């Protein structure tokens, strides 16, 4: 069996349940998608499932630092589905300009296929969560996006800038890439600015 084979399920006379469980098995593949971010002990690269779990935990814990009132449950729903498209589209390193140029098209195609495995009502609901996250227009999406950027920054700091140094990333790029954290959580952005300054001082990040 290869990673592209359809998930195996026993016969079932409930078509809706079959579609739901086929989706559940299909998205197990997100555990194989490796990010550039290392685990905090530097032992290996983090996968998308681990990243999404971490964000889902951060969402309620840091909600008091969101820019305003939010529906925490919706944020948690967004962050657990936001990277499922990378099963088909792959992880695009945030400082890869060429990859970023085609990222949205690749991910939209992936969303059509992967979310399309679900019954129509749930397909539309999950696709709506993904579209909302990508648009960053709602308070929930802005907060979710802030967490999505904050988490790898903390990992980079914890690993003494390992991924930053590997890819030749400089402080100006980190600031520019992550400045929209302020829209989701001003206090989170204040923390990040301090993290970047300290990373520069310690030699983890080049100015």
Buried (B, 14 or more C-beta within 10 A) or exposed (E): EEEEEEBEEEEEEEEEEBBBBBBEBBBEBBEEBBBBBBBEEEEEBBBBBBBBEBBBBBBEEBBEBBBEEBBBEBBBBBBBBBBBBBBBBBBBBBBEEEBEEEBEEBBBEBBEEBBEBBBEEBBEBBBBBBEBBBEBEBBBBBBBBBBBBBBBBBBBBBBBBBBBBEEEBBBEBBEEBBEBBBBBBBBBBEBBBEBBEEBBEEEBBBE
